[in-house]
Amino acid sequence: MTNKGTKPHLRTDAAAMKRAPTVPKWLPHLLERRIIQVMERLVPD
């Protein structure tokens, strides 16, 4: 690992995956919010 600083997000993701092998609790919430936003945009009131 000599490419320090080139792609820090990959190392952070790897560390996060090791700390939490399960799906993060905020992931389903963000997906749900995104779906609701898209549905509201497609279907006008």
N, C-alpha and C positions, 0 to 999 in steps of 0.2 A: 504493500500500500504506500507507494511513493507519490501518487497523484493526490496529495492532500490539498484541498481547496478547489480542485477542478470541478468535482461534482459532490458537494457536501450533502445534497438532498438524498443521494443514494445511500450514503453511510448512515444518515439519520433514519431513513426508512428501514434499513437493515437492523439498526439498533431498536427501533420501535417494534419491528416484527419479532425480535428476540424477546423483548420485554413483554409484549402482549401478542401471543400467538392467535388469540381469538380476535374477532372483528371488533374494532373500537366502537364504543357506545354511541359516538357522535356520527358515525358513518350512515347508519340507517336513517337517522334524523335528517341529515343533509340530503340524502336521496329522496326522502319523503317530501321535504320542502321543495326540492327541485321539481319533482313530479307535479306537486300542487301548483307551482308557478307556471309550468308549461300548460297544465290543464286549464288554469284560469285564463291564460293567454289564448288558448285555442277556442275555449267555450266562453263567449261573452255573456254577461249577466242578462 
